[in-house]
Amino acid sequence: MSSSESLSWRRLFSFFVPLGISASLVTISHVIINSTLARSAHPETVIASYAIAGSLLTLTERPSTLLRQTCSALVRDRLSFQALTFVTKIFLACVLLIGFLIVYSPVGTGVFKYLFGVSPDLLNKVIDVYEILMYVSIFSVIRNIYQGIIITNNRTKWLTIGMVFRLAGMYGLSLYFIYTDSIDSGRVGAIIFATGMMIEALVSFLEGNSIKRKMPAKLEDHPVESKGDVFRFYKPLLLSSFVALFIGPVINIVLGKTTGIALAISSFAIASSLMQLMLSFFTYIHQIVLNFYLVDAKLVRKFALVTGFIPFAMMVSIAYTPLGPWVLENVMSVQGELLQQSLWTLRAFVLFPLIFPFLDFSNGLILLRGQTKTMFRSQTANAICTVIVLLILVSIFPAWNGMIGAVAQSLGLLAELIIVWLVIRRTKQEPTMSVPKDRKSTPLKG
């Protein structure tokens, strides 16, 4: 069967849409938790303790998510999966060690007090929440590596199914806490979140493990055989994720130098969350590249081109039409000066959704080639450009408030895309990491 016969628009959409739905449904998790905690006697304290502890969890969640991409790119037989799980266990052991130090030693006090600026009266409450959240990393790792197998074998509907079960479990537990009137701390939010992740991890494991058992013990000519092969691929991704984690805090620090500090930070947060909501459905374009580029590169490029402009069109329709003020006021309950500042910041973000899908496509090519060191360099370029633009704008236009962060983050993303494109154009090599050359004309089935 030829590549043109084996791949179609329908197949690409049937692969991509469940991924997009599952990514979009993630936002509902936060709605369930925050709406539950808001019913406590002291919602400000309870929500703050959960949010601060959760922000530390994101430091480990991003590297964990990269394991999904690593699995999709490298695992084609049981031997390569075994190599991946070895690296995964090392990563998980390090994360749990850090978690134990934070919860059961003075390290946690130092981290939350000096890095996060937590007040003394809130400190113990935050650590208590993180005592539960640190175990989420276990379920996250299990979910991600088995989702990698599921995605590679074109069973993406199971990601949506897993997310639906996760949300149902979280909502049911939320109702239990509400009707028993037992929402007394941020630990309730941590329990709900951990339960949801456990459910999603279980669904991913059951489906992914059934696929893994059908894999060959060793696929002929597949280059990934040892933990060293996996580590060389994953290490640059890990380093790039650490670089990316600094961008958000730096933006907030610089926004603290604007003429309206609270207004700047709030408007940036609102505009950023709305933009991410529009982008969430389109964050898996790299998986289209990983799974189908070797089957029909021309069709994959067309698919990326068609879908890539949708987030930009959505952004323009909201930011530059009367729909924007309506969404901010009626959906997000934003009013007054904050509404106007949020709208201006959203307009300043207009380049971001135009750039992101094509960066994701390009990163898919980089992953497929195994050139992950490029992603560390491109992410570093992003961070450097973002900081430079932030410093320039805040010194010249401090009254721009949240728009400073939006422009800086968008131009940083553009710098990242330029670096990736330059590497792709310079090397001009055909992607070869995922499958042997003699299998380029067949669909990737694992």
Secondary structure as UniProt FT lines:
FT   HELIX           3..6
FT   HELIX           9..37
FT   TURN            38..39
FT   HELIX           43..74
FT   HELIX           78..104
FT   HELIX           106..110
FT   HELIX           111..115
FT   HELIX           120..133
FT   TURN            134..135
FT   HELIX           136..152
FT   TURN            153..154
FT   HELIX           157..179
FT   TURN            180..181
FT   HELIX           187..213
FT   TURN            220..221
FT   HELIX           227..245
FT   HELIX           247..255
FT   TURN            256..257
FT   HELIX           261..279
FT   HELIX           280..282
FT   TURN            283..284
FT   HELIX           285..292
FT   TURN            293..295
FT   HELIX           297..308
FT   HELIX           310..319
FT   HELIX           323..326
FT   HELIX           327..331
FT   HELIX           336..348
FT   TURN            349..351
FT   HELIX           352..369
FT   HELIX           373..396
FT   HELIX           398..400
FT   HELIX           402..427
FT   HELIX           437..439
FT   TURN            440..441
//
